[in-house]
């Protein structure tokens, strides 16, 4: 019996020892799990996913770029925020979603988000394909490279992209985790990948922050690195010679990571638009010349290029300019071999290759890209941003991916966007000063330089001071300065100066309703009903509001779209927060029902008005069609000159003024007048212009009469019958109904 008992005790002891060892092994993991839960409960650290649910209640149906996503890739330096693009959680049936991958060029540096090429591109695509819901999601942040993009694409492919647009490569050597970067953890891609996955844990974020703090406290290098621009601070190796070990390693890293990105897209059958890269070769002496006491290879090549250029030997100059750029060991400009890699990958993976470099060469004197399109070494200036958008648009539209053809009625020329885009001198000055400040530091100036642009510049006036202030105070965001100026101009009744500031704000933050509403209000006061409606629609797309619905109701009322106006006034009434707002909506609602011949609803609203003791006319006078009398401020001279020509029977001269007006403001009024002239000249192209005017004038019998004649000339009988039915509905007593009936029905 004792032997059996001893055996049982031994077995029990072994079990206890096994349990103890298991618990001992699990204890650290349980502790870490508990710590992770505690850190999350107390909101330590950040969600590191690339996309997050938008925090605002009105935008709960959207995902936004995570403002903290960049922290995965930066520990020595502060990660910059991304772009404020949104996209719907539930992709629309008519949606086309493009994700953009890149770095500071795609962010639009040195400008605010209103001058990003992708913002311009987004509007161009939406205008070209109005029946589609275009979603442009720009994931770019400053100082990242293909290592980050490779990590990004894992999140991107989960969100139903219809295409990727990639412009990347200039940061390959000095961007986060680059072979010559101070911002690094390991050159090993496996370790990098593990680090990116672990960064989703708050415990790991805590340990990383603690380790970085200790490291920085004992690092003199970090103290030195705090001075100067990010370009200066992020570089650990300023001598990456052509065909050297690190040079080749950077190219290998770029090709490997880009291959991984394209493979991930290929597996999901996601088309890719892959752009080559643009550098300033003509007007930027190699960076190495700043550090070198004697002429190095890159500088000598550049000097030979200058000599050839002055001698008119442009082909020879081009060869030497690019040779100088590639020999420059300070690698803030992608070597041409990188463009070769991109072209090879595009061919291998059947990408849509965007020849951006050719676009820039075509717009540069003698094909040599320089300061006319770039602010410094790689970042486009304002003209360059529009050209970059054009290069992207040309390839995307030409691909036929979104649709077989663009809608020519709403398609605009590149010049139209350049002339009408929302930006002001505040953007130009701020961008210029950021570049001048950047050029105060290495690699544009010697390391010994201690006096920067902001130390010596004296602003000339208030506007200059506002732009200059952005160099000193992180809180002095350009968005806030635009708002400050816009509100001042608006209060003074200077709507022509207030409007561009509001338009800039809309392009910076399209989801802020007050910006769009204020832009629309300015446009209404400047007689531009057509463009006011666009801004109101944008406001209502993201946030329903009293003011936007009232403004929309006013415009629909002027177009005699009374049922649509009534719908807007009803919504305004439901959203009104004050009694006076409700009263104003009810007065407008009564008129919409009265003129819309909805007597029952008009009677109900009249009862409400009487109970509220609001005076109103129960039988308003006949309403004239006045939409044509609203001539937008920026084409008033064009239209008046055209009217003058028409009064003198100078139709061709009138057409010239009207066509000219379309380049400034593509309005329904100008299109209608062009259609009228073409009708008189028996030009069958009139329908193109009438179709653009139709949404504004489809309740006006005089316009519909000419439209019907144009339809019949072009043998579009069914559409003519529909238009005839509209005239009968609008005005059964219209004088030309018998004549039109004979024409349409061949009676």
Buried (B, 14 or more C-beta within 10 A) or exposed (E): EEEEEEEEEEEEEEEEEEEEEEEEEEEEEEEEEEBBEEBBEEEBBBBBBBBBBBEEEEBEEBBBBBBBBBBBBBBBBEBBBBBBBBBEEEBEEEBBBBBBBBBBBBBBBBBBBBBBBBBBBBBBBBBBBEEBBBBBBBBBBBBBBBBBBBBBBBBBBEBBBBBBBBBBBBBBBBBBBBBBBBBBBEEEBEEBBEBBBBBBBBBBBBEBBEEBEEEBEEEEEBEEBEEBBBBBBBBBBBEBBBEEEBBBBBBEBBBBBBBBBBEBBBEEEBBBBBBBBBBBBBBBBBBBBBBBEEEBBBBBBBBBBBEBBEEEBBEBBBBBBBBBBBBBBBBBBBBBBBBEBBBEBBEEBEBBBBBBBEBBBEBBEEBBBBEBBBBBBBBBBBEBBBBBBBBBBBBBBEEEBBEEEBEEBBBBEBEBBBEBBBBBEBBBBBBBBBBBBBBBBBBBBEBEEEEBBBEEBEBEEEBBEBBBBBBEEEEBEBBEBBBEBBBEBBEEEEBEBBBBBBBBBBBBBBBBBBBBBBBBBBBBBBBBBBBBBBBBEBBBBBBBBBBBBBBBBBBBBBBBBBEBBBBBBBBBBEBBEEEEBBBBBBBBBBBBBBBBEBEEBBEEBBEBBEEEEBEBEEEEEEEEBEBBEBBBBBBBBBBEBBBEBBEEEBBEBBBBBBEBBBBBBBBBBBBBBBBBBBBEEEBEEBBBBBBBBBEBBBBBBBBBBBBBBBBBBBEBEEBBBEBBEBBBEBBEEBEBBEEBBEBBEEE
